[in-house]
Amino acid sequence: MADLLHPSANANRARRRGHALWLSPLILGGCASTAMKPSIDLHYQQIVLSPQAIEQTLLDGPPQTAGMRSGRVVLKAGEHMHRHSTNGNEELLLFLQGKARVVLGNDAIAMEAGQVLYIPPQTEHEVHNDGPAELWYIYTVAPVAPVAPKP
């Protein structure tokens, strides 16, 4: 698992498998004109998604990022990700394969491969695989930056 984050190992795997997830400094830091300079030295990272049906950590937070975390979840038919809260984070779910039912508070939303769901801070949610096949999705969680009050 440790070598999944090693750039040279990832480049070779990506060429052999023909797929990779690229994370640029712009994605990690937001818009170049408004990005805050992080207190740690950040670099772009290439992360190869495992072809195996396993949960896979993609980003683990500092010092790898300025606070963002990400990973891939695989749920078999009938499984679900337990109810939890975003607390002081924003979360993005990117559905890669299968069909899901995402419960946000008291609302349920149907999601499927090729769709993305934004979940705001302080939102309880859970993800269910109600379909017959595996559900694969990537989550990305980032702390909410302080917002300046409007004048």
Secondary structure, 3 states (H helix, E strand, C coil): CHHHHCHHHHHHHHHHHCCCEEECHHHHHCCCCCCCCCCCCCCCEEECCCCCCCCEEEEECCCCCCCCEEEEEEECCCCEEEEEECCCEEEEEEEEECEEEEEECCEEEEEECCCEEEECCCCEEEEECCCCCCEEEEEEEEECCCCCCCC
